[in-house]
Amino acid sequence: MRDQIKTIGNLIDKQSTAFLSSVDADGFPNTKAMLAPRLREGIRVFYLTSNTSSMRAAQYRQNPKACLYFCDRRFFRGVMLLGTVKVLTDAAAKELIWREGDTMYYPQGVTDPDYCVLRFTAHQGRYYSNFKSEDFSI
């Protein structure tokens, strides 16, 4: 499993886009392409930027179930992580992943009330490579 975690981590780190899914009020999945996570703790916890006012943040407040997917198109590999999202608006979380240039999205800076952090915590996953899939627990 240790080699698999390293392989999955390397796949994730090389992607500029992540696909994050939420569940809407009618129980249907909603998937959105997002900028890659700003920070990850192994393959369990990921931090992404978002807008506090976004539809996605509202959906996670109502139902925290989520799916985070990374795809390596070059080698046709991917990893799907199932877990939950917590919408963080505290100063420590916002400062943790703030980057120079983020004022392009959040003009008021790190304290912008429309800037929030989505913390995704994975519970299980499915890795696809070489025409086969493998489920794993985290």
N, C-alpha and C positions, 0 to 999 in steps of 0.2 A: 504493500500500500504506500510505503514511503516514496518509492520511485514514481508511482502513479501520481501522488500529490505534487511531486516536483515537476513532472511532465505537464500536469494540468496547470500548475502555477506559471510555468514558462509559456504555455499557450495563451493564458489570460494576459500576461504582461506584454505580449506582442500585439495585442489587438487595440485598435484606436476606438472601436465601437463595441458597446455591450447592448444587448437587447433585454429590456426589463419589462416584465408583465405584471399587471395588477388584475384585480377582479372588479367588474363594475357592479352597480346596484342590482342588475338582473342576473348576476352570476356568470357573466360571460368574460373571457379573458380579453385584456387590452394589452397589446405589446407596443413598445416604443423603442426606437434606437436612441441610445444615450451616449454621451462621451464616456470613455473608459473610466472605471473607478479611479478616484484620486489616491486611494489607500486601500490596501487589503491586508488582512491578518490571516495568513495561510490561505486556505480556500474556504474558510468559514464566514468571515466577516468582511464586508466591502462597504466603502463610503463613496457616495456619488452626490454631485451637486444637483439641485433642482430649485424650482420656484415654489415658494410657500403657497401661492395662489393657484398652482396648477391643478388640473383635473386629477392627475396621478397622485399628488400629495393628499387630496381629499379622499380618493379611493383607498389609499393605505390607512388613513385614519379610520375609515369605516370597516375595512377588512384588510388586515396586514399580510394575508397570504400573497406570495409572490414567486416569480420564477426569473432567474437571471441566466442568460445564455451568451456564450462566447463561441464564435465560429472562426476557424482558421480556414479560409477559402482556398488558400494555396494547396494545402494538403488534405482538404476535405475532412477535417476533424472538428469536433465540437464538444462542449461540455454544458450540460443543463444542470443548474442548481435550483433546488426547491427550498423555500424558506419563508421568512417573514421580513417585512420592512417596518422600521420605526422612523417617523419623521422627527428630526431633531432641529430645534431652533435655538438651543442654548449657545452662548458665546463660545464656550470651549470647543464644541463640535464644529461650529462654523469656522473658527480660527484654525482648527486642525487641518482642514483641507483647502483653505483659501490659497489662491495663487495670484501672483501679480498678473494683471490683465483681466481678472474676473469682473472688474468694473464695467467691462463691455456688456456683461449680462446683468450685473447688479450695480447700478450707478452710484448707490449710496455707500458702497464698500462692504466690508465684512459685517457691518451692523445693519445692512439693508434688510428691512422687514420682509421683503419678498425672496430672500435667500434662505434656503434651508438645506439640510443634509439628509440624505436618505441612507440609513444604515441597514443593509441587507445582511441577514444572518441565515446561512444555509444549514439545513438539517440532513439533506441527502442529495445525491446527484446521479447523473448518468453521463458517461463518457463514451463518445463515438470516435473510432479510429480503425482504419484497415478493414472496413466493411463489417464491423461488429460493435456491439454496444455492451457496456458493463455498468450495472448499478453499484452504488457504493453509499455508505453512511458516513456522516461527518460527526 
